[in-house]
Amino acid sequence: MTYDPGKGFYRTRGGNFIRSTIFGHGNFPTYQILWAIKKSGYDGYVSLEFEGIEEPKMAVEISIENMKRMLADLEK
């Protein structure tokens, strides 16, 4: 279990603390997740949700840029 870092974080079922953040900036392996989705043959829509302590407009813009870059890199 990790120590509670304070405002903006919440405890997982495993007792650790995480917080929502900009797509690609957190602990989740977002590129690998997109790779697995692509490898499965899925070619439909994806959606992006932001929930974090950053300013929403800026955070969504960065998140979209990150996702587009990762999806483009998957095409290489």
Backbone bond lengths (Angstrom), bond angles and torsions (degrees), N, CA, C in turn:
res aa  C-N    CA-C-N  psi(-1)  N-CA   C-N-CA  omega(-1)  CA-C   N-CA-C  phi
1 M - - - 1.452 - - 1.527 109.25 -
2 T 1.304 114.88 139.81 1.453 120.27 179.29 1.523 110.08 -96.31
3 Y 1.308 115.15 162.61 1.459 121.07 178.93 1.524 109.42 -77.11
4 D 1.322 117.12 143.50 1.462 122.92 -179.77 1.527 110.06 -66.32
5 P 1.355 118.05 112.87 1.458 120.15 -178.70 1.527 113.69 -79.05
6 G 1.319 118.30 -5.00 1.463 120.59 174.26 1.512 114.80 105.99
7 K 1.318 114.35 -150.62 1.459 123.21 -172.69 1.530 112.23 -52.76
8 G 1.334 115.07 134.11 1.447 121.71 176.89 1.523 114.45 94.82
9 F 1.312 118.45 -12.77 1.454 122.22 -179.05 1.516 110.72 -102.92
10 Y 1.319 116.33 153.74 1.457 120.38 173.49 1.526 108.79 -137.35
11 R 1.315 114.69 158.31 1.467 121.29 -174.58 1.530 110.43 -86.84
12 T 1.327 115.80 135.62 1.461 121.35 175.61 1.527 109.17 -83.78
13 R 1.332 115.25 171.38 1.474 118.87 177.01 1.522 110.96 -62.48
14 G 1.331 117.15 -26.85 1.457 121.48 179.56 1.518 113.60 -81.38
15 G 1.345 116.59 -2.07 1.458 120.47 177.15 1.519 114.99 92.18
16 N 1.326 117.61 2.79 1.460 120.37 178.14 1.521 110.22 -92.62
17 F 1.308 116.97 169.40 1.458 121.41 179.79 1.517 109.71 -114.30
18 I 1.324 114.89 133.85 1.458 121.84 176.51 1.522 108.07 -136.68
19 R 1.323 115.77 166.36 1.455 119.17 173.71 1.516 109.14 -140.83
20 S 1.294 114.93 151.93 1.458 120.17 176.14 1.521 108.01 -70.36
21 T 1.339 115.80 147.27 1.453 119.25 -176.44 1.519 110.99 -155.13
22 I 1.293 116.26 -175.57 1.459 123.81 178.60 1.532 108.77 -63.78
23 F 1.333 116.26 139.77 1.462 121.41 179.66 1.527 109.56 -56.57
24 G 1.321 116.09 125.16 1.455 121.63 179.76 1.519 114.29 94.18
25 H 1.326 118.35 -9.60 1.466 120.94 -178.50 1.524 113.00 -99.01
26 G 1.304 117.79 -10.31 1.460 120.28 -174.04 1.512 113.58 -93.65
27 N 1.312 115.21 -161.84 1.461 122.63 -177.27 1.522 113.31 -86.18
28 F 1.336 117.94 -13.48 1.463 120.23 -178.06 1.522 109.79 -77.08
29 P 1.321 117.40 141.17 1.466 121.35 -179.19 1.535 110.82 -79.43
30 T 1.326 116.36 74.05 1.465 121.23 -171.50 1.528 112.77 -60.70
31 Y 1.313 117.89 -40.77 1.465 119.65 179.70 1.526 110.33 -63.32
32 Q 1.312 117.17 -43.78 1.457 121.11 179.99 1.535 111.06 -65.48
33 I 1.322 116.87 -35.18 1.466 120.38 177.44 1.528 109.92 -65.72
34 L 1.339 116.96 -45.97 1.468 120.10 177.56 1.526 110.64 -61.59
35 W 1.328 117.00 -39.24 1.466 121.24 177.96 1.526 110.62 -60.09
36 A 1.335 117.06 -45.01 1.466 121.28 -179.54 1.526 111.17 -64.37
37 I 1.330 116.55 -39.30 1.468 120.37 178.44 1.527 109.68 -63.88
38 K 1.327 116.46 -46.02 1.470 120.81 179.23 1.523 110.95 -62.90
39 K 1.333 116.65 -44.70 1.465 121.52 -179.08 1.528 111.47 -61.60
40 S 1.317 117.18 -28.99 1.463 120.72 -180.00 1.527 112.19 -70.81
41 G 1.343 116.06 -12.28 1.454 119.86 -179.76 1.520 114.06 98.89
42 Y 1.307 116.86 -2.44 1.466 119.70 179.80 1.520 109.75 -66.48
43 D 1.332 116.31 131.78 1.460 120.07 178.51 1.528 111.47 -135.67
44 G 1.306 116.12 27.68 1.460 121.06 179.88 1.517 112.17 -94.39
45 Y 1.301 114.49 -157.90 1.458 121.23 -178.19 1.519 111.50 -77.19
46 V 1.320 115.57 153.66 1.460 122.38 168.59 1.521 106.33 -124.20
47 S 1.288 116.05 152.37 1.465 119.77 177.11 1.518 108.53 -123.09
48 L 1.299 114.69 157.28 1.451 121.46 -177.54 1.522 108.10 -127.95
49 E 1.299 115.84 129.06 1.466 121.01 178.26 1.519 107.67 -120.69
50 F 1.309 116.16 136.45 1.461 119.43 176.42 1.513 109.73 -115.19
51 E 1.322 114.05 133.30 1.458 121.90 175.60 1.517 105.37 -147.37
52 G 1.299 117.56 103.82 1.448 119.89 -178.57 1.513 110.82 -164.86
53 I 1.328 115.90 -173.62 1.464 119.71 -176.77 1.525 111.99 -95.96
54 E 1.339 117.43 -6.23 1.454 119.79 176.86 1.536 109.97 -73.40
55 E 1.329 115.29 163.94 1.465 120.35 177.21 1.528 107.28 -63.53
56 P 1.345 118.33 124.90 1.469 121.29 -170.42 1.530 115.85 -57.91
57 K 1.322 118.53 -46.05 1.476 119.54 -176.71 1.526 110.70 -61.21
58 M 1.313 117.02 -47.47 1.453 121.41 178.87 1.527 110.71 -63.53
59 A 1.322 116.71 -42.90 1.461 121.14 -177.64 1.526 111.38 -64.05
60 V 1.328 117.15 -40.98 1.462 120.47 179.19 1.524 110.21 -67.94
61 E 1.323 117.54 -41.58 1.467 120.15 177.95 1.526 111.42 -59.33
62 I 1.324 116.85 -45.96 1.468 120.78 178.99 1.521 110.52 -65.76
63 S 1.316 116.82 -41.80 1.468 121.32 179.27 1.518 111.04 -59.63
64 I 1.339 116.91 -45.24 1.466 120.80 179.25 1.524 110.31 -63.86
65 E 1.323 117.26 -43.79 1.475 120.53 177.28 1.526 110.63 -58.58
66 N 1.324 116.53 -45.18 1.469 120.57 -179.65 1.521 110.88 -62.63
67 M 1.340 116.79 -45.37 1.455 119.64 -178.63 1.526 110.79 -65.21
68 K 1.319 117.99 -43.66 1.470 120.76 178.97 1.526 110.79 -61.44
69 R 1.327 117.12 -42.43 1.460 120.84 179.24 1.525 111.31 -63.11
70 M 1.328 116.30 -43.51 1.462 119.88 179.62 1.518 110.94 -65.03
71 L 1.341 117.18 -42.81 1.462 120.16 178.88 1.521 110.81 -64.00
72 A 1.330 117.62 -38.93 1.467 120.88 177.21 1.523 110.39 -65.22
73 D 1.311 117.94 -40.42 1.461 121.58 179.16 1.530 111.17 -64.32
74 L 1.315 117.24 -29.76 1.463 120.44 177.64 1.531 111.92 -68.60
75 E 1.319 116.66 -21.70 1.461 121.19 -179.91 1.523 112.15 -82.18
76 K 1.310 117.86 -11.99 1.476 121.45 -176.88 1.515 111.06 -75.76
